[in-house]
Amino acid sequence: MSDSELSEITEVSRDECAVEVDDVTMIFNMASEQLNNLKEYFIKIMRHELFFEEFRALRHISFKVRRGDVVGLVGTNGSGKSTMLKVIAGVLEPSEGACIVHGNIAPLIELGAGFDMELTARENIYLNGALLGYNKQFIDAHLDDIVDFAELHDFMDMPLKNYSSGMVARIAFAIATVTEPDILIVDETLSVGDVFFQEKCEQRIRHFIDSGKVTVLFVSHSIEQVERICRRAVWIEKGELRMDGSVDEVCEAYRNQFA
C-alpha cells in the first residue's frame, strides 16, 4: 500500500465506507472483589459494600474501512481486538463514540454463539440462519451447500453438545458464508479444527476477497495468517490504537515490539 493510499484511509467517503469507527471507548464496570454466588453479590449490593472499578477495554479508537477491504486486527492478548469486533458487529454498544456499519454482517466471533447445544446440527442450521436473517426457504435451498462445506453429513442429526469445538466451527463458518455477506467478521475461528479445514476456510475467504464485494475484518493469533490474508492492519494495544497501515508495515512493527 502506497503512502498516497494510506493517506486516503481517513478520507473515505460514506459511499465508499463499510465501517466507521469514530472515537470509540468501551468501559466495563468490574467488581472490586470476587464473589462466589448471586446471594453474596446482592447482600453486598444492599449493604453498599460492593464497589466497582472502571476498566477501559478501548480508548478513543477511530478508523474507517473501505468496502471490499481486508483488514486484520493485531495486538497481544487482552488488547481489545475482540471487543472492537463485538462493537462493530453490534454485540456491544460503545460507552462513548459511535460505530456505523453500512451493509449486512456475518459475524464469526464466538463459537457456539446463536446455537442451542441441545438441538441437532440440522436444527441449529435453521436457528442460526434465522439469526443471520435467512428465512426457511433460503436455508432449504442452501442446506446441501452448508452440509457439504462443513463435511459433517453423518452427524447432522446429532445434538450439538456432542460436537467438538472444531465441528461447531465448521457449522458456524458454513452457515455464515453460504452467500457473500457485505461484511465478514472472523475472530480466531480459523484457529480451531484441523489444518485442512482451515485451508478450506481461507480459500473461501480468498474467494470473497477476490470478488472485491466483501469487506473482511480478521483477527488471528497467527501474525503469518494475518499477513497472508489481509491487505491492511490495525494494531490495538492495551485498548489504544497503536498503528494503522499496510499489513507488512504494521506486522513488522508489531514483531519488533517483541524483538
Salt bridges, closest charged atoms under 4 A:
GLU8 OE1 - ARG66 NH2 3.53
GLU16 OE2 - ARG66 NH1 3.45
GLU20 OE2 - ARG14 NE 3.31
GLU20 OE2 - HIS102 NE2 2.73
ASP23 OD1 - HIS60 ND1 2.99
GLU33 OE2 - LYS44 NZ 3.74
GLU49 OE1 - LYS44 NZ 3.83
GLU54 OE1 - ARG56 NH2 3.75
ASP69 OD1 - ARG231 NE 3.91
ASP69 OD2 - ARG232 NH1 3.66
GLU110 OE2 - LYS86 NZ 2.60
GLU118 OE1 - LYS161 NZ 3.17
ASP140 OD2 - LYS136 NZ 3.06
ASP148 OD1 - HIS153 NE2 2.72
GLU151 OE1 - ARG170 NH1 3.18
GLU151 OE2 - LYS200 NZ 2.71
ASP157 OD1 - ARG122 NE 3.05
GLU180 OE2 - HIS207 NE2 3.90
GLU188 OE2 - HIS221 ND1 3.23
ASP194 OD2 - ARG170 NH2 2.54
GLU202 OE2 - ARG228 NH2 2.63
GLU224 OE2 - ARG255 NH2 3.68
GLU227 OE1 - ARG255 NH2 2.67
ASP244 OD1 - ARG232 NE 2.92
